[in-house]
Structure formats: structure tokens, C-alpha cells
Amino acid sequence: MTVSRRIGVLGIGNVLMGDDGIGPFIVKILEARYEFPPDVILHDLGTPGLGITSFFADYDAVILLDAVSANAPAGEVRLYRKDQLVNIPVPQRVSPHDPALVEALLFSELAGQCPQEILLVGIVPKTTDLGCTLSNEVRSGIASAISSVLAELQRLGACPRVRSKQSRPSIWWQDQLPSNLTSGEA
């Protein structure tokens, strides 16, 4: 099946703040392991704040990858749909990037430039202290987060293919990657 709409897979997070870098981390793993249809764009956005609104206008559907604050164990994957996100009162924090994410969604919605479909795939962080290493707890949630992204892409009709020759993820901020993240097991 071909993709009839543009889909953004957007990693959000600060790679210098421990588990907060999980969004960009997963984007790099996806890039190394899968080939995506031409209308699926993967992007490491870093910490865009309200600037993320300009990215929303480019897509019909968006999958966001981020660390999320939740009353749950570190490493647990949480999924939030657009209707859940736009109904969050702005002061409540769903991720370390709120309220900017919620405000950006509301602004985009009011401007008529919000993607029709949004899924936030979040992993509960253990620590967002200064450092470039992900905690073991957050690493344990990576496989589930990737499965959630792949399932959403399939639901949207955009099925990626496993690369015949997978490369080592280009995670420049990590000195060493555990073997399960370089071998395609995570």
C-alpha cells in the first residue's frame, strides 16, 4: 500500500539531559533499521518549544517520540492521541517540553494547520539530569516504543521495511551503545 499523506516521525528531547534524549535516540535507531516510504519523514527536532508548530503544518499525521511525565515506573511506554493532548490543561505537564507541546498543538489546531492524526509515544524517564546516557529503565522501553511507532505507521498505511543491511545507529552523543542496540534486538 502506498502512503497517500505525509507522515512525520518526530523525535523530541535534549540529548544532553539523560533520559530526555529518548526521542532523538529512537529516531536514530529507526533510521538505521528501517526503510520508510517516501512520504514518511523522520526528524530529530531537539527541543523546539513553540517552534514545533512549523513542523505540524507540514504533515497530515505525526508520531511524536518523547520523554513523558507520568505516575508510572521509569521505562514504561505511554501513548497519547491528539484528542487527549489538546484537552490537557496547559499547566499540567505531560512531558518535559510541555507546556510548549500542548500550546503548540492548540495554536496549530486554532490556525487550521494541525495534523489530522497525532500520536505521542512517550517513555517515562528515570532521570533528566545533565548527561548523555540513557538509564537502563528507559532503554528497557525502547523495543516497546519502536513497536508502537511501527504499529501506528502500519495503521496509517505506511509500512516500513527492515533494511537488508542495517547500520549502526548514528547516535553521536553516546560513547558506547549496548550490543542489543547495535544488533537490532531492542
C-alpha positions as CSV (number, residue, x, y, z in Angstrom):
1,M,0.0,0.0,0.0
2,T,1.3,3.4,-0.8
3,V,1.2,6.4,1.5
4,S,-1.4,9.0,0.5
5,R,-0.4,11.5,3.0
6,R,2.8,13.0,4.6
7,I,3.7,11.4,8.0
8,G,6.3,12.9,10.3
9,V,8.0,10.7,12.9
10,L,9.5,13.4,15.1
11,G,11.9,12.9,18.0
12,I,11.8,15.5,20.7
13,G,14.3,15.9,23.5
14,N,17.6,17.2,24.8
15,V,20.3,14.6,24.2
16,L,22.4,16.3,26.9
17,M,19.8,15.7,29.6
18,G,19.9,11.9,30.2
19,D,16.5,10.2,29.5
20,D,15.1,13.4,28.0
21,G,17.1,12.4,24.8
22,I,14.9,9.3,24.2
23,G,13.0,10.8,21.3
24,P,16.1,11.6,19.1
25,F,17.6,8.3,20.3
26,I,14.7,6.2,18.9
27,V,14.6,8.2,15.6
28,K,18.3,7.3,15.0
29,I,17.6,3.6,15.7
30,L,14.6,3.7,13.3
31,E,16.7,5.3,10.6
32,A,19.4,2.6,10.9
33,R,17.0,-0.4,10.9
34,Y,14.2,0.5,8.5
35,E,13.5,1.9,5.1
36,F,10.5,4.2,5.0
37,P,8.1,5.1,2.2
38,P,9.0,8.5,0.6
39,D,6.1,10.3,2.4
40,V,7.3,9.3,5.9
41,I,9.9,11.7,7.2
42,L,12.0,11.1,10.3
43,H,13.3,14.1,12.1
44,D,15.2,14.8,15.3
45,L,13.7,18.1,16.4
46,G,15.8,18.5,19.6
47,T,13.9,20.9,21.9
48,P,11.8,23.1,19.6
49,G,9.4,24.6,22.1
50,L,6.7,26.5,20.3
51,G,8.8,26.3,17.1
52,I,7.3,22.8,16.6
53,T,4.2,24.4,15.2
54,S,6.0,25.0,11.9
55,F,6.6,21.2,11.6
56,F,3.0,20.4,12.3
57,A,1.8,22.3,9.2
58,D,4.0,20.0,7.0
59,Y,2.2,16.8,7.9
60,D,-1.2,15.1,7.7
61,A,-0.2,12.7,10.6
62,V,2.6,13.0,13.2
63,I,4.1,10.5,15.5
64,L,6.0,12.2,18.3
65,L,8.7,10.4,20.4
66,D,9.5,12.0,23.7
67,A,10.0,11.5,27.4
68,V,6.8,11.9,29.3
69,S,6.0,12.7,33.0
70,A,3.5,10.2,34.3
71,N,2.8,8.4,37.6
72,A,4.4,5.2,36.3
73,P,7.6,3.3,36.5
74,A,10.6,4.6,34.6
75,G,10.8,3.0,31.2
76,E,7.0,2.5,30.8
77,V,5.7,3.5,27.4
78,R,2.6,5.7,27.3
79,L,0.6,6.5,24.2
80,Y,-1.4,9.8,23.9
81,R,-3.7,10.6,20.9
82,K,-4.3,14.1,19.7
83,D,-7.7,14.5,21.4
84,Q,-6.0,13.6,24.8
85,L,-3.2,16.1,24.2
86,V,-5.3,19.1,23.2
87,N,-7.6,18.5,26.2
88,I,-4.8,18.7,28.7
89,P,-5.0,21.9,30.7
90,V,-1.9,23.9,29.8
91,P,-0.4,24.0,33.3
92,Q,-0.3,20.2,33.5
93,R,2.9,18.7,32.3
94,V,2.8,15.5,30.1
95,S,6.4,15.8,29.0
96,P,9.5,17.9,29.9
97,H,8.6,20.0,26.8
98,D,5.1,21.0,28.0
99,P,3.5,23.4,28.1
100,A,5.1,24.2,24.7
101,L,3.9,20.9,23.1
102,V,0.3,21.4,24.3
103,E,0.3,25.1,23.5
104,A,1.8,24.3,20.0
105,L,-0.9,21.8,19.3
106,L,-3.6,24.2,20.4
107,F,-2.2,27.0,18.4
108,S,-1.9,24.7,15.3
109,E,-5.4,23.5,15.8
110,L,-6.8,27.0,16.0
111,A,-4.8,28.1,12.9
112,G,-6.2,25.1,11.0
113,Q,-2.7,23.7,10.5
114,C,-2.7,20.8,12.9
115,P,-2.2,17.3,11.5
116,Q,-5.4,15.2,11.5
117,E,-3.7,12.5,13.4
118,I,-1.2,12.7,16.2
119,L,0.3,10.0,18.4
120,L,2.7,10.8,21.2
121,V,4.8,7.7,22.0
122,G,6.3,8.6,25.4
123,I,8.7,6.8,27.7
124,V,8.7,7.7,31.4
125,P,12.2,8.9,32.3
126,K,14.2,7.9,35.3
127,T,16.4,11.0,35.2
128,T,16.7,14.1,33.2
129,D,19.9,15.2,34.9
130,L,22.9,16.5,32.8
131,G,24.5,13.7,30.9
132,C,24.3,11.9,27.6
133,T,23.5,8.4,28.8
134,L,20.0,6.8,28.9
135,S,19.1,4.9,32.1
136,N,18.7,1.1,31.9
137,E,15.0,1.6,32.7
138,V,14.4,3.8,29.7
139,R,16.5,1.5,27.5
140,S,14.2,-1.3,28.5
141,G,11.2,0.6,27.0
142,I,12.8,1.2,23.6
143,A,11.6,-2.0,21.9
144,S,8.0,-1.3,23.0
145,A,8.2,2.3,21.8
146,I,9.6,1.2,18.4
147,S,6.8,-1.4,18.2
148,S,4.2,1.3,18.9
149,V,5.7,3.5,16.1
150,L,5.7,0.7,13.6
151,A,2.1,-0.3,14.5
152,E,0.9,3.3,14.0
153,L,2.7,3.6,10.7
154,Q,1.0,0.4,9.6
155,R,-2.4,1.7,10.8
156,L,-1.7,4.8,8.6
157,G,-0.9,2.6,5.6
158,A,2.9,3.4,5.6
159,C,4.7,0.2,6.2
160,P,8.4,0.5,6.7
161,R,10.7,-2.4,5.6
162,V,13.5,-3.8,7.6
163,R,16.8,-2.8,6.0
164,S,18.6,-5.7,4.4
165,K,21.8,-4.2,5.7
166,Q,21.2,-2.5,9.0
167,S,23.8,0.1,10.0
168,R,24.9,1.2,13.4
169,P,22.6,3.9,14.7
170,S,24.2,7.4,14.3
171,I,23.9,8.3,18.0
172,W,26.7,10.8,18.1
173,W,26.1,11.8,21.7
174,Q,26.7,8.3,23.1
175,D,30.2,7.0,23.6
176,Q,29.2,3.4,23.6
177,L,26.0,1.6,22.7
178,P,25.0,-1.7,24.3
179,S,25.2,-4.6,21.8
180,N,21.5,-5.1,21.8
181,L,21.0,-1.6,20.3
182,T,23.6,-2.2,17.6
183,S,22.4,-5.6,16.6
184,G,18.7,-4.9,16.1
185,E,17.4,-6.6,19.2
186,A,15.9,-3.6,21.1
